[in-house]
Structure formats: structure tokens, C-alpha cells
Amino acid sequence: MRTQLYIDGQWVDGNGTLDVIDPSDGSVIAKVSTAGDAQIEAALAAAHRAAPAWAKTAPRVRAEMLRKAFELMIQEADYLAELISKENGKALPDAKGEVAYAAEFFRWFSEEAVRIAGDFRMSPSGDKRILVTHQPVGLSLLITPWNFPAGMATRKIGPAIAAGCTMILKPAGETPLTALAIMDILDRAGVPKGVVNLILPTPTGPAIAKMLHDPRVKNLSFTGSTEVGRIILKEAADNVIRCSMELGGNAPFVVMDDANIDEAIKGLMLAKMRNGGAACTAANRVYVQRKVAAEFMQKFAEAMGTFVMGRGRDAGVQLGASVSIKERNKIAELVDNSVKSGAKVLTGGKTPDGPGAFYPATVLEVEKTAEILNHEVFGPVAPVVIFDTDAEAIELANSTDFGLISYVYSEDLKRAIQISEALESGMVAINRGMISDPAAPFGGVKQSGLGREGGFDGIHEFLETKYIGVEI
């Protein structure tokens, strides 16, 4: 288990240590090194120094490194899943799914590295040739959250390496061990020193602000809350740093009266309970048409009530702990306040006794004006609202500042597509509980972010477009 910082191809100590806690019992898993000014400067200098040579490296060479990293992740998937479950708290099946998903970003971008397209054509006036090429944007700062410590890291590292950028990764303090393990994999895959670096700066906010004001940093890729994203965007503005931001979500899950109810519940269980609900794509607001509401809520509450909760690594556990007691208490407070305001608890809804950051799978029936609908519940809680018309469903679904993903269930494809086109979100899942895929563009509209990750678009977040006019 790696616990040091990774700078310029070396494992180094920092200016102190940070305890990594197992949220299922509060025990200390490891002490990882933190970074002070000296380590931050070393990482910046290393990435800056490595940038020119790395940008000129042949795409096939970069591709083979990513392919090797993919193969190593697959070979070591069980170890990585155990590590994720320990520091994050999630159930082992979720952790195994994350490792497979995370590894695919290395494979996808190993293929995209050799397929960066350009353009060569005559101008309409005929006076020149238009040549368009793409070049690495430069030193990139990557900031990742705790909910998917592997997936969020590879989703940024993969395209950065493929594009020819050097980078500094700043993982979440709650879950650094997975990111450190990925650094070790990249090192063994042959990525040159200085190309990837990992630091855990402390205090975090001032350190990130300082890096964003360093002229060597050219690009920022951030995944996290909208509140923090706004702050970071302001800091990045001073140097006009290019930013891609994957921020919060408050996804609606819309069940029309012609939906296959059993299939809708299967999809909702995945959309809501994947990763214990701690996902920006999680279905946070469930809207069901009145005609099928009673049947739907009964079956949904029964399904949610079957979840086995416990330590994520134990056999048979489907719902692990939240990442911390603090996060668990946020979930409990939202539910408690909602019940006080008149919400009906269909299952769950009570904080369990004993150690660990646990909260049960919970279903609430609420009014369409309930305060909990305005919050991104990062946990296993599903508030359900009854609606009457298609227009009302669309209005309710769009009544948020967020627009990452929406879910629609209907057996009428025309109706489902018409609703999907009216929904204000960057992604829509029709009759599916999950559509995240390394080969598809991931991102939102409104205050859910800027730019896209994955797909053909993902690599372009790390490329600058250059136009050259040629006299021939």
C-alpha cells in the first residue's frame, strides 16, 4: 500500500501525514503524506520540466502506456476493489464495478490517442489552405472527489496522457489510497517521470488557489460540488485558465403511466442505489404518474427494504457505509427535517445504533414543494412525488439549477424521446438505470458543469485547436 506522495517519478515524504479512516468502524487504515509548499513546488517544477518532451512523444507510445495501465488494473482488480471498499465504505460489488469502469478509461483513451483528427482544406475564397491541428494544452491540475476514487481519477488521467499533457492529481483526502495505487500502476506501465504527479496539499483551499495563480498551470479538470466549483472557477479566472468542471446533480427519475413498473423499479434501484446513492448521477427526485403511483411506491419500498447493510467487504452486503460520519449525518438531517415537514416514510428513515457511518435505504413520499427535493442527497434516500400530466413532469424535472442527467421510463418511445428533448440535462437515460460509459460524453448543463469527459469529446478538454493558414 503506497502512502507517500508521487512526484517526478519518485515516492517521497511530505510535510506531515493524514489519517485515512475506514468509515465502517472508524479505524485508521493508513497515514498518508501531505504536501507543503516545497512538495507543491516540486510537483509543479517536475510537470513543467517534463512537458516539452512528453508533448512530442509519439501517440502510439502514449497509447501503449495506457493500454499497459489498463491491463494492470484488470489484473489487480480484486486488490483495488478491496482498497476502495476500505477507504470509501462502499459495498464490494460496487467497488468491483468501479474498478472495471475506471480501467476502461485507460483502454478507451489508449485508442483515442492515435486518432486525434485534424483538417486540411481550401478556403472558400481559394486564396489559401486551411490547416487545423491540435496540440496539448499543457500542465493540467486534476482534482477528484471521494465517491469514485478510481473512476474519477482515470477519467481525467487517461485523456491527459493521451493528449500529451503533464499533470498534477489532487485526490480527495478521504480516499487517497486508491489514487496512490493508480500512480503505482502508471509508474509500472512506463509513464515517464514528471508526467503524472500526486500531492495532497494542506491546507487544501489556499494551496489550490496558489497553483491556479501559477503561470505554469494551463488547465484545470475538476469534479466535485457546485459550491466548490464556483470558488475554483473564480480563482482560475485571474489567469484565464481553461476549465472543465463536472459538478453537482439533482437527477429526476420520471415514471410515466405506460411504463413497465417492474423494469422501472429495477432501473431505479440501479440509478438510486449504485454506490449507495453517493453519485452525481444518482436519481434524487422520483416523479411517478398518478395512475401507477400506488403500485410503484409499494413495490419500490419493498425492494429498497431488502437491502443488506453492513461493512462493505463482508459477504452479502449491498449497502456499505457513507464515507464519513459527517456525510452520514447530512443525510439523516435531510430525512429528519423532511419527516417533520410532513413526508411519509415508506421504508428506512432511521439512523442505526452502533459504530460506523451507516444509513438505511429510505423511501419518502413527499409533496412536490418539499425542501428535500432542492438538495443533492448523496446517500440512499429517494423522495417520491406524484404528478398528473406530461407537462407537469417536465416542469418538475426542470425545476432545479442542475442539469446533469435525467431518467425517463415509458413504453412509448416517441413519448419518451419527446420528454427527453424537453428535459434540461446533458444526459438522458430512457428505460435504463445507468448510461455512464467511457465511450460516451459525460457532462451536464446549467450549474452541473462545463465541458465533457469520456467519448470522443473527452480528449479535447486537454487539447488546444490551432489554425494555420497556408499559402500554396
N, C-alpha and C positions, 0 to 999 in steps of 0.2 A: 504494500500500500504506500503510494507516494504521498508525502506530506510537506515537501519543500516547494518553493517557487520554481518555475521553469523559465529561465532567462538565458538567451543566447546559447541554447543547446545544452545548458548545464542545470543541474538541480542545486539550488542554493538556499541558504537560510535567509530569513528576513529580519525585521526589527523586533519581532515578538511572535506570539502564537495565538491561535483562535481555536476554541473548543468546538468540535463537531459533535452534535448531540443526536442520539437515537431517540426520535420523538415517541417511540412506543413505550419507553420506560425511563427516559431522562438520563440515561447513562452516557458517558463520554466515549465516543468511538475512537477519536484521534485528536491530536493537536496539530494544526497546520500552520505553516509560516505566514505571517502577514508582511506587507511591504510598506516601507517608509520611503522618504524622498530618494534615498540612494538606490533602492531597488527599482523604483519607478523610472528614474533617470537611466538606469542600466538597461531596462526593457525598451525604453524609447530609443536609446542610442543603438541597441542591437538591431531592432527592427528597421531603423533608418539606415543603418550601415548595410544591412542585407538587401535592401530594396532594389538597388540598380541591377545587381546580378540576377536576383530572383525574377525580376520583370522580363529579363531576356532569356530565361530558361525556356527551352522548347516545350510547347504544350503537351507533347507526348510524355515527356519526363515528369511533368507535374501530374499528369493523368495516372501514370503508373504508381506514383507515390500514394495517391488517393485510393487507387484500387487495392494496393497492399494494406492500407489502413482499414479498408472495408473488410478484407479477408481476416485481418487480425481481430477486428471487433466481433465478427461472426464466430471465430474460433474461441474467443474468450467471453462469449455472451453470458454464460451462466455466472461467471465471476462478476461481470459488470452489473448484471441484474441484482445480485445479492448486495452489491455495494450501493446501488441506487435505493433498494428497499431499506437498507440500514440507515442511510443518512436522510432520506426523504420521507420514509414511513409508509410508502405506498405498498399495496399488495404485490407479491412476487409475480403473478400473471401480468399485472400492469407494467411492472419493471421489465419483464422479458419482452413485452410488446414494444416498449420504448426503445430498447437496445436494437431490435430489428429495424424499427423505424429510423433510428439515428444512423445506423450503419448505411442505410440506403442513400443517405445524402452524400456520403463519400463515393458510393458507386455511381450515382446519377451524375455528380459533378466531375467524376473521372471521365465520363463520356462527353460531358459538355465542354470540358477544357479544350478538346481538339475540334470543336465545332463552333467557335466564335465567328460569326459571319461578318462580312464587310460588304462594300458596294462599289461598283465601278460602272459609270455610265456617262453618256454625253449630256451636257446641259441642254435645256430646251432651246436656248439661243444658238447652240452649236459653236460657241466661242471657246469652250474648254471641256475637259473631262472632270467629272465629279468623283473623287475618291474618298470613301468613308471607311475609316478603320476604328478599332477600339483598343485602348491602352489601359493598363492597370491604374486605378485611381490613386493608389499609394497606401501609405501606412494607415491601417484601419483599427479602430478601437471597437471591440466586440463586448457587449455587456449582456449577460444572460441571467434568467431567473431561476428559482429553485424548483419549480414544479416539474420541469422536464430537463434535468441537468445534463443528460446526454443529447437528447434531440435538439434542444435549443443551441447547444454548442456546435454540433456538426452541421446544422442548418446554416450557420454563419461561416465556420471554418472551411467547409467544403468549397463553396463558391469563391471565397477569398483566395484559397490556394489555387484553384482552377484558373482564376483571372490573373494570377501573378502578383498578388498583393502580400505584403508582410502584415503582421497583426499582433495585437496585444489582447488577450482574452481576460476579462474580469468576470468570473463566475459569482454566483450568489454565495454569501458567507455561510448559509445554512447547508449548502450541498457542494462543497468544493472538491470532494474526493473523486467524484465521477469525472469531473473536468480534468483533474490531475492524471487520472488513469488514461484519458484520451490523449493528453500530452505525451504520455509514455508510449502509447501506440504510434503516434505520429513520429516520435523520435525513432522508434524501431522501424517504421516504414521508410525512413531515409530522408525525411524533410530536413533541409539544411538548417544549421544553427542560425538563430536570429529571425527566421521566417515566422515561427509561432512562438509566442511567449505568454506566460500566465502569471498574473500577480493578483494579490488580494490586498489592495491598498487600505490603509486605515489612518485617519477616519475617511470613509468612502467618498462622501459628497465632495469635500474640498479637493481630494485627490483627482477625482474625475473632472472637476471644473478646471483644475490646473492643466491636466492633459489636453482638454479641449481648447485651451488657450495656447498650447504649444504648436508652433508653426510646422513641426514635422508631422503632426496628425492631420490627415486629409479627409478621413471618412469615419462615420460612426454608424454602427448597426446595433440597435438597442431593442431588447424585448423586456417588457415589464409593464407596470401600471401606467395609466394615462397621466395620473398626477405627477409621477416622477418623470415621465416622458416630457411633459410641458417644461419642467425645470431644466432638463438636459437640453431641450431644443433652444431655450433661451441662452444657455451657456455656449452652445455651438454656433449661435448666430454671430457672435463677435468676430470670429474668424471665417464665417461663411462656410463652415464645414458641411460637407454633404452628409445627409442623414437618411437612414431608413429606420422606421420605427414600427414595431409590432406591439401595439398597446392593448388596452383592456377590451373586453367584450361583455355583452349582456344579451346572449343569443335567445331569440324567440323560437319556440318549437310549436308549430301550428298544426293542429289535427282537424281536418275538415270532416264533415258529416258523412262523406263517402269513403273515408279511409278504412283500410283493413286494420281494425283495432289491435288485434294481436301483434301484427307486424309493427304497428306504430309504437306499441309498448316495448317491443324488442329494440327498436331503434332508439327510443328514448332512454332505455336503460344504458345503452352504449353512449349516447350523446350526453347524458347527465352524469353517469357514474364512472366513466373512464377516468382513471387517475383519481378516484374518489371525489370527482367534481372539481378538482383543482386544475382547471384548464380554461384558457381564454376562449376556447371553442365550446365550452360546456353549455348545455341547454339550461338557461337560468330562469326563463319565463315560459311556462307551458300554457298555451291557449287551445282550448278544445271547444268545438261547436256544440251547442246545447243539446241537439238531438242525440248525440252519442256520449255526452258528458258523464252521466251516471255510470254507464258500463265502463267507460275508460278509467275513471277515477278509482272505481272498485278494483279493477284488475291491476292498475298501476300501483296502488297502495299495497296490494297483496304481493306483487313482485318485489317491490322495494323492501317489504318486511322480511323477505327471505335472506337478505344479505348477511353473511357471516363476518363479523367484525373482530379484529384482533391484530396481533403483531404480524406485519406484512409478510414475514418469511415463514410463518407457520403454515402447515398443510391445511388446505381447505379455506383459508382466509380470502375473502373477496374485497373487503374494505379495510384498509390499514389506517394508520394514524395520520392526522394532519401534520404538517412539517414542524409545528411547534405548538405549545400551549397557547401562546398569544394568538396564533391563527385560529385555533380551535375555538377560543373564547369569542373571537369576532363572529364566527358562525353561530354560536349559541346565543349571542346577544341579538343578532338579527332575527332569529327564530322567536326568542322570548318576547321581543318588542312587537313582533307581528302577531303573536297569540294575544298579547294584551290589547291589541287593536282590533281583535275580532276574528283572526284567522282560525280556521278549523283544522286541527291536527288529524290527519288520516292514518299516519304511522310515524313512529320515531318522535323526535321533538324534545328529548330529554338528555341532558349531559350525563354520561355514565359515571358512576363512582370509580375510585381507584386511580392508579397512575396511568400515564400516557395521554397523548393528545387526541383522544378518540371522540367522534361524534357519529351517531347512527344515521342511516339512510332515512330521510324525512320527507314526507309529502304534506303540503299545506293546501287547503282550499282557501283562496283569498279573493277579495274584490279587485276589480281592475284598477282601482286607485291606491292599492296597498303600497306602503312605503318600501317593502322588501323588493318590489319589482324594479326599483330605481338603483339597486345595488348588484354588483357582480359578486354573487355568493360563491366564494372559492371553496366549496365543500359540497357534501352530499344532500343538499336541500333543494326541493323542487316545489315552488309555488305554482298552483294551477288556477287558471282563470277561465270562466265560461264566457263565450261570445256567441253572437247570433248570425251575423252576415259576413260575407267575404270582405266587404269594405271595412267593417269593424275590425276584423282580424288584421288586415293590413295596417290600419291606423294604429292599433295597439302595438303591433310588432315594431312599427317605425317610431314609436314614442319614446325615443332614447337618443342620447348623444353618441351612442356607439353603433358600429355597423360592421362587425367582423364576419359573422356567419349567421345564417338563418336555416331553419329546418321546416319542411313542408311535407305533410302526408296527405295524399289524395289518390284515389284510384283513377281519377280523370286527369290524364296527362296534360291536356290543354289547359284545364283549370289550374293545375299545379304550376305550369310554366307561366301563365298569366300572373299568378300571385307572386312567383319568384321574381319576375321582372319588375314588379311594383315594390318589392322589399328593398330597403336601403341597407345593403350589406355587400361586402366584397365577395362573399361566397354564399352559395345556397345549396343545401342538400335536399334532394327530392327523394322521398321514400328510402332514405338511408340515414343511419345514425352517426356515420363518420365518413368524411371525404378527404381528410388530410392525406396528401401523397407527395413524396419528393418530386414527382414528375409534374405536379400541378402548381400554379402560382398561388401562394398563401398570403393573404393580407386583407385589410379592411378599408372602409371609407369612414367619413366623419371623424370622430375622435378615437377611432380604433387604429389609426396609424397612417404611415406614408410608405409607399413602395411595396414590393412583393418579394417573398422568399420562396425558393424552390422553383421548379419548372424551368422553362426557357428564360423567364424573366430574372430569376434569382442571381445569375452570374452578372447581369448588367448593373446590379447595385454596387459592384466592385470594379466597374469599367467606365472610363470616360470615352465619349464619342469624339473623334477628331475628323474634321473635314479638310481635305487637301484639294485645292483647285489646280489642275494640271494643264499647262499649255502644250498642246500637241499639234 
